């Protein structure tokens, strides 16, 4: 089951759907309301990669236990 990920637009607060894996690849996501875009700052990439990996590990553990 894939969980939808969303982040509030910094301009208008509309929720912007995004995919963390694409975000790590440098994809920008556009607000469906005001067309502002969000992306991952280069200096944040390592932090987000580690968080995504931890989340994947937790998902695998849950799948193995359930």
Order of alpha helices (4+ residues) and beta strands (2+ residues): beta-beta-alpha-beta-beta-alpha
